[in-house]
């Protein structure tokens, strides 16, 4: 709203300073600062409100924590703080007619509603399992379908595979390849690193391979949204864990989004130029600011938990933003922590079921998601599952959750740096 107001004042009345709202860097930093302040201010008010109405964690099993950290009674549904802190700056200074901004706002609201429903059932209905998992999957698939089809059919969604900057008469002239709709994506660490999904279907011939490529792209989008959203949900198990990791991932993606939205940088780095994706930079800066502000209360010892309202939403935001800038194949690097958490659960279940068929009780790790492995003792495994053998016992030392959280942050920083390096190393 403010963007359109100041743009109008600048164009029609030449009001001094009004033009600053046309700069992406200003709006992005404004969004980050505003969302951080909203998150901190609203967080304090929201925590008091939840405590007043006794809306708190009641399902947590504290017997699994060797350090006896008391978490029952801590307010939950803190994802509402994150969502509020993201949406307000974006509504104020974002281009609300921009397709990418609309998609990101829709992602935030849709997954936020699903996560809230899950938290509501757990908190008020006292049903530990929460919302039926198939409803969550349906919402994630629906979101992936909407995003994929929008990127295919919206006339504003185009890309330029090649951009050249020439100097003529001391002026920069941008020479772009034609605006096209494309199923191309970026392959990390590969020279001339654009992969066209349609090329997988060359055997179909034209125009069938084109449509098959877009169908495949939509399927990939659905898979990415579902996988990253669930990975974020699994990672949310310790104070500050998911919020900190997601903020770091957000920094990596916002850098990738900025260079993709800037013709000069796209030319220099020889990457796809995506017109209009600068609004993604504004949104992601609000996302990062909101998460950092949330850490004010969510860092150890947590005064509030984000719940599924937050964890499902932030995973969806990361996934959709990566798809928009055609960097979804970088997500296994950027979201390596989420991937490892998800794989640990899948492999643990498979290995356990394999043992049951052989009449053996066995686990790969002491406990999953894998972050819980580092604070679970073999004695506790034996107590809860007598006779169970653990393949990866790890160190006999048990780590406090704050140490585990910080180490996961360090891994996320390393992975984010590697993802950014792919812009040059190929």
Buried (B, 14 or more C-beta within 10 A) or exposed (E): EBBBEBBEBBEEEEEEEBBEBEEBEBBBBBBBBBBBBBBBBBBBEBBEEBBEEEBBBBEBEEEEBBEEBEBEEBBBBBBBBBBBBBBBBBBBBBBBEBBBBBBBBBBBEBBBBBBBBBBBBBBEEEEEEBBEEEEBEEBBBBBBBBBBBBBBEBEEBBBBBBBEBEEEEEEEEBEBEEBEBBBBBBBBEEEEBBBBBBEBBEEBEEEEBBBBBBBBBBBBBBBBBBBBBBBBBBBBBBBBBBBBBBBBBBBBBBBBBBBBBBBEBBBBBBBBBBBBBBBBBBBBBBBBBBBBBBBBBBBBEBBBBBBBBBBBBBBBBBBBBBBBBBBBBBBBBBBBBBBBBBBBBEBBEEBBEEBEEEEEEBBBBBBBBBBBBBBBBEEBBEEEBEEBEBEEEBEEEBBBBBEBBBEBBEBBBEBBEBBBEBBEEB
